[in-house]
Amino acid sequence: MLKMALDTGAATAGYWWFVLPPGIAIVIVVLSFTLAGRALEAVVNPTLRGR
């Protein structure tokens, strides 16, 4: 969806709603996986429990 929006020039033509929601969705997914991985590491790794 982002590729299509960038290929058609939606960002420069003022159609921000073709670029912003998919970009925010990607950021949220990456952030959730990162935070879940850090939480799992804190539970599983015994050296981090003392901190």
N, CA, C and O of each residue as an XYZ file, in Angstrom:
204
protein
N       0.826     -1.181      0.000
C       0.000      0.000      0.000
C       0.878      1.255      0.000
O       0.602      2.223     -0.709
N       1.923      1.217      0.798
C       2.844      2.358      0.806
C       3.557      2.508     -0.531
O       3.740      3.623     -1.021
N       3.958      1.393     -1.117
C       4.641      1.451     -2.414
C       3.729      2.048     -3.474
O       4.163      2.874     -4.276
N       2.464      1.632     -3.480
C       1.529      2.175     -4.460
C       1.321      3.672     -4.237
O       1.257      4.440     -5.197
N       1.216      4.083     -2.988
C       1.016      5.498     -2.688
C       2.227      6.326     -3.098
O       2.080      7.433     -3.617
N       3.412      5.795     -2.868
C       4.615      6.526     -3.246
C       4.831      6.522     -4.755
O       5.336      7.498     -5.311
N       4.449      5.420     -5.428
C       4.592      5.368     -6.889
C       3.651      6.343     -7.587
O       4.014      6.922     -8.611
N       2.458      6.531     -7.053
C       1.499      7.423     -7.680
C       1.667      8.869     -7.250
O       0.999      9.755     -7.783
N       2.542      9.119     -6.303
C       2.793     10.490     -5.863
C       1.746     11.013     -4.895
O       1.488     12.216     -4.850
N       1.149     10.135     -4.133
C       0.098     10.550     -3.205
C       0.644     11.459     -2.111
O      -0.051     12.375     -1.669
N       1.848     11.229     -1.676
C       2.415     12.034     -0.587
C       2.661     13.474     -1.041
O       2.426     14.415     -0.283
N       3.124     13.640     -2.254
C       3.408     14.989     -2.736
C       2.171     15.702     -3.262
O       2.171     16.928     -3.380
N       1.113     14.953     -3.581
C      -0.114     15.553     -4.100
C      -1.058     15.985     -2.974
O      -2.104     16.579     -3.236
N      -0.699     15.692     -1.742
C      -1.527     16.107     -0.618
C      -2.461     15.035     -0.102
O      -3.270     15.307      0.786
N      -2.378     13.832     -0.626
C      -3.220     12.734     -0.145
C      -2.500     11.990      0.976
O      -2.073     10.851      0.791
N      -2.366     12.621      2.122
C      -1.588     12.076      3.239
C      -2.230     10.825      3.819
O      -1.534     10.009      4.424
N      -3.547     10.649      3.651
C      -4.220      9.496      4.254
C      -3.869      8.190      3.554
O      -4.174      7.118      4.077
N      -3.234      8.250      2.382
C      -2.746      7.037      1.737
C      -1.396      6.604      2.295
O      -0.995      5.453      2.122
N      -0.694      7.516      2.962
C       0.654      7.232      3.451
C       0.680      7.087      4.966
O       1.332      6.182      5.487
N      -0.007      7.947      5.666
C       0.099      7.997      7.123
C      -0.457      6.761      7.845
O       0.271      6.200      8.664
N      -1.675      6.299      7.607
C      -2.181      5.129      8.343
C      -1.361      3.846      8.150
O      -1.098      3.158      9.137
N      -0.941      3.489      6.914
C      -0.095      2.300      6.796
C       1.265      2.480      7.470
O       1.808      1.529      8.033
N       1.810      3.679      7.417
C       3.090      3.936      8.082
C       2.978      3.807      9.587
O       3.854      3.236     10.235
N       1.900      4.338     10.144
C       1.676      4.224     11.591
C       1.447      2.771     11.984
O       1.912      2.332     13.036
N       0.732      2.019     11.144
C       0.496      0.605     11.433
C       1.810     -0.176     11.469
O       1.996     -1.033     12.333
N       2.706      0.108     10.553
C       4.004     -0.566     10.538
C       4.794     -0.218     11.791
O       5.414     -1.093     12.395
N       4.778      1.039     12.184
C       5.490      1.460     13.394
C       4.924      0.766     14.634
O       5.685      0.332     15.499
N       3.612      0.661     14.728
C       2.983      0.013     15.887
C       3.328     -1.469     15.948
O       3.604     -1.994     17.027
N       3.317     -2.152     14.805
C       3.653     -3.581     14.776
C       5.102     -3.803     15.189
O       5.390     -4.687     15.996
N       6.009     -3.014     14.644
C       7.431     -3.169     14.990
C       7.664     -2.859     16.464
O       8.409     -3.572     17.136
N       7.038     -1.806     16.972
C       7.191     -1.457     18.381
C       6.621     -2.534     19.288
O       7.210     -2.835     20.327
N       5.491     -3.119     18.921
C       4.906     -4.164     19.771
C       5.784     -5.405     19.810
O       5.959     -6.004     20.871
N       6.344     -5.802     18.659
C       7.251     -6.948     18.664
C       8.516     -6.654     19.472
O       9.020     -7.531     20.174
N       9.019     -5.449     19.378
C      10.210     -5.081     20.146
C       9.934     -5.120     21.645
O      10.723     -5.677     22.408
N       8.828     -4.536     22.064
C       8.497     -4.523     23.481
C       8.177     -5.915     24.005
O       8.536     -6.247     25.135
N       7.506     -6.734     23.199
C       7.217     -8.114     23.612
C       8.513     -8.913     23.734
O       8.663     -9.711     24.659
N       9.437     -8.706     22.817
C      10.731     -9.391     22.891
C      11.537     -8.988     24.108
O      12.174     -9.829     24.741
N      11.514     -7.704     24.440
C      12.241     -7.246     25.626
C      11.606     -7.779     26.899
O      12.314     -8.130     27.843
N      10.270     -7.845     26.938
C       9.588     -8.394     28.114
C       9.875     -9.879     28.259
O      10.103    -10.360     29.369
N       9.868    -10.602     27.167
C      10.184    -12.029     27.212
C      11.626    -12.252     27.639
O      11.919    -13.182     28.391
N      12.515    -11.409     27.167
C      13.920    -11.527     27.572
C      14.081    -11.262     29.064
O      14.875    -11.932     29.725
N      13.351    -10.305     29.599
C      13.438    -10.001     31.019
C      12.905    -11.154     31.866
O      13.382    -11.365     32.981
N      11.938    -11.892     31.366
C      11.388    -13.029     32.114
C      12.303    -14.240     32.021
O      12.504    -14.944     33.012
N      12.863    -14.492     30.833
C      13.629    -15.707     30.604
C      15.081    -15.577     31.050
O      15.652    -16.545     31.553
N      15.680    -14.430     30.881
C      17.101    -14.234     31.186
C      17.287    -13.990     32.681
O      16.836    -12.964     33.190
N      17.931    -14.892     33.388
C      18.062    -14.739     34.843
C      18.995    -13.604     35.254
O      18.884    -13.102     36.373
N      19.908    -13.190     34.385
C      20.829    -12.120     34.774
C      20.131    -10.764     34.810
O      20.614     -9.841     35.465
N      19.014    -10.632     34.124
C      18.283     -9.375     34.122
C      17.307     -9.253     35.288
O      16.810     -8.163     35.569
N      17.031    -10.356     35.961
C      16.055    -10.333     37.065
C      16.536     -9.537     38.253
O      15.723     -8.966     38.979
N      17.832     -9.483     38.473
C      18.379     -8.780     39.629
C      18.376     -7.275     39.486
O      18.566     -6.562     40.471
N      18.169     -6.786     38.304
C      18.223     -5.338     38.060
C      16.931     -4.672     38.368
O      16.811     -3.457     38.215
